[in-house]
Structure formats: structure tokens, C-alpha cells
Amino acid sequence: MPDAAPLPPRETPAAVLWDMDGTLVDTEHLWNAAQRRLMAEHGGTWSNELAASLVGRPLDVGARHLQEAGIRLGVPEIIERTMAEVARGVVERVPWRPGALELLREQAAAGVPGALVTMSHAPLARVLAERAPGGALAVVVAGDQVTRGKPDPEAYALALARLGELRPGLVAADCVAVEDSPVGVGAAMAAGLPTVGVPSVLPLPPGAATVQWDTLAGRTLADLAAVRSARPGGAG
């Protein structure tokens, strides 16, 4: 059995755990369009409140919200049809959020392992992971691989366990999570992860994350590493 890879130096995080929709990629508009189109075809009433209730949530929870709004389809079909449309959009052109691809490239070049922790299901998550710089998203934990979705910390706990197989000795406090939604930030913080909140569709309550950034643009691995020692609720 080969020796375990050494942990990265302290000036980099031990690992970076990334949310997907709204954090790494600007897919919320793709989800929104797919859900609205499905409702137009199969009944239901769209509203801004409904749209907000879907952000960051497990897909089965979102599908039930759509049913409550009047859509006449089963949960599995809602998930399959909307996810397939979003996946096509990502394949055509990955809608990276500002600064995200650059950080992933720096992370991969530094040998820092990463995980994709998303409530989207595995087929869509793998589409993105395969298009990220090599090794940047070696671990994928998707919404159909856990029993309790965000804001429960189960997905992040599972990702940490899998990263620990790559880096024995890895602990949550040495890693950093990056999230955009209130439920996502809540999940990462509950898992004991220093967390960067980068709001996209929904605002984050003050103090919800360890630090809050307006954008990933211009940020570096050193900035992520500094989050581990930041006072919770800082501006960063």
C-alpha cells in the first residue's frame, strides 16, 4: 500500500469543500428556467417566494415545493427532467462564477484536495467535476447520496470522511468550505468547517459564515487558508 500523501503546508487549506450551484457555477438561472418551464407545461403558479424556497435545498424537497405550488408530476420525474435540462446547459458551456475556475486551478496546482458537496444529484455533479481542473474535485458528495440534505451537516461529514481517505489525519478545522446559500452555510458550519459565504441569489444573515466575501474574483488559496484563523462572522 503506498504511503499516504502528506498534508499541504499551513499556508494552504488541508482541503477545500465546494458547494456547486451558485458557488462554483452560476446555474441558478438554469434551474429557475427549467422549473418555470415545467410548471408552465404541467400546472402550478410561480412566485418569487417559491423560487427562494428552492435555493440550496435537496432536489426532492424542491420537487415537493413545486408540487405544492400545483405542478402535476411526481417527484422523480420533476427531478429527472429539470436536472437533465440543467446538465445540458453545463455541458454546452460551464457557467463558472467569477474567480471560481482560477481558484480551482490554483488548488489543483498546489496539490490541495477538493470535494464537491452539492444537493444536486450525482449525474449532474459529475458533469461539473469532470470539467474542473484535474484533481480539484476528486471527491463528489451529491444529494442522492445522503439521507439528510443541507442544512443538515451529513453531506459535509461524508465528504470529510472521503477526503480523509486521501489525506489521513485531515480534520475539519484545517479545511475550508465555500458556500453561497443560508442552508449551505449552515450545513458547513454545523460540520465544524471554517466557511466562506459568497452570496449569489439569497443574502446571508450577518455572522452566518466564518467570513463573507462579495466575490471569489481575485481571491487565492492563501485567502482561503486565512479563513481558518478568522473570527466567526468576520467580513474577510
PATOR-201736 format. One record per residue (C-alpha): x, y negated, z negated; residue in three letters. Coordinates in steps of 0.05 Angstrom, whole numbers, plus 5000, padded with zeros to 4 digits. Layout:
XYZALA
...
//
This chain:
500050005000MET
503149325019PRO
504648814966ASP
499248314953ALA
500147644987ALA
502747114938PRO
498246554916LEU
499245894953PRO
503245354916PRO
499644894867ARG
499444314917GLU
494244724956THR
487945064931PRO
488545814919ALA
482645884966ALA
477245444998VAL
470045664998LEU
465845315051TRP
458445235059ASP
456445255133MET
450244865154ASP
451144125141GLY
458144215113THR
462544525167LEU
457644455224VAL
452043965239ASP
446744495251THR
441044205210GLU
438343865273HIS
438544545308LEU
434644875251TRP
429844295250ASN
428444335324ALA
427645095323ALA
422845065264GLN
418744505293ARG
418244855360ARG
415945495327LEU
410645115287MET
408144775350ALA
407345455383GLU
404445835323HIS
400745335279GLY
402744925219GLY
403844205200THR
410843905199TRP
412843375149SER
419043045122ASN
417643375055GLU
417544055088LEU
424043915124ALA
427443715059ALA
424944345024SER
428644785075LEU
435644475068VAL
440644955038GLY
435345475019ARG
435546215035PRO
432246355102LEU
426746785072ASP
424946225024VAL
424745735082GLY
420446205123ALA
415446255067ARG
415245505063HIS
413545495137LEU
408046005126GLN
405145575070GLU
405144995120ALA
400845415166GLY
405445795214ILE
402246455235ARG
408346915238LEU
411547405190GLY
417847225151VAL
422547685191PRO
420147405257GLU
420846685234ILE
427946825212ILE
429847205275GLU
427046705324ARG
429746075291THR
436646375276MET
437346625348ALA
435945915374GLU
441045615326VAL
446246135345ALA
445445965419ARG
446745235403GLY
453045405364VAL
455645865419VAL
454545325472GLU
458344805431ARG
460544855358VAL
457844215326PRO
463544115276TRP
462443595222ARG
467643025223PRO
474243265193GLY
471943985184ALA
475844305241LEU
482143925223GLU
481744165150LEU
480644885173LEU
486744835218ARG
491044575161GLU
488345105115GLN
489945665165ALA
496945385179ALA
498345365104ALA
496146085094GLY
490545895046VAL
484946395050PRO
477846155061GLY
470746415054ALA
464346215088LEU
458746225037VAL
452146085071THR
444746225064MET
444446335139SER
444647075156HIS
450747465176ALA
449747465252PRO
449846705254LEU
455346645201ALA
459847105242ARG
458746685304VAL
461846095268LEU
467246485232ALA
469746765298GLU
470346055325ARG
474345785266ALA
481945765266PRO
484746465255GLY
484546675181GLY
480946045157ALA
474446415144LEU
476847115130ALA
471147255082VAL
463847165101VAL
458147195050VAL
451347075081ALA
444347005055GLY
442347705076ASP
448048005034GLN
445647754967VAL
439347854926THR
439147154897ARG
440446554942GLY
443045864925LYS
442445524876PRO
444046194842ASP
451646304840PRO
451247024865GLU
453846864935ALA
459846484908TYR
461347024857ALA
461347544912LEU
465847114956ALA
470747014899LEU
470947764887ALA
472447894961ARG
477747354962LEU
480747674900GLY
481948304941GLU
486247884987LEU
489547494931ARG
489847884866PRO
489847414806GLY
485646894841LEU
480846524793VAL
475246044807ALA
478545454773ALA
484345484823ASP
479745464883CYS
475344924913VAL
468344964943ALA
465644474994VAL
458044364998GLU
453143865025ASP
446444014991SER
443943974919PRO
442344714917VAL
449144894947GLY
453044454899VAL
449044754841GLY
450945454863ALA
458345304869ALA
458744934803MET
455045494768ALA
460345974794ALA
465645564759GLY
468545264823LEU
471244554827PRO
466544284880THR
466743734933VAL
459943474951GLY
459543165021VAL
452142985031PRO
449243055101SER
441643095104VAL
439843015030LEU
443242564978PRO
446742884919LEU
444842664848PRO
450442274813PRO
455142744778GLY
452443374812ALA
459243564841ALA
466243514813THR
467542974865VAL
463342674920GLN
466142454987TRP
462642085043ASP
466042505096THR
471443035107LEU
474642595160ALA
481742415140GLY
481942895082ARG
487443405072THR
488944045033LEU
492443604982ALA
485943224971ASP
482343884961LEU
487744124912ALA
486943484872ALA
479543644860VAL
481644204812ARG
484043694761SER
478743164774ALA
473842974720ARG
466943254738PRO
462442734771GLY
468242324799GLY
467841954865ALA
474342254893GLY
//
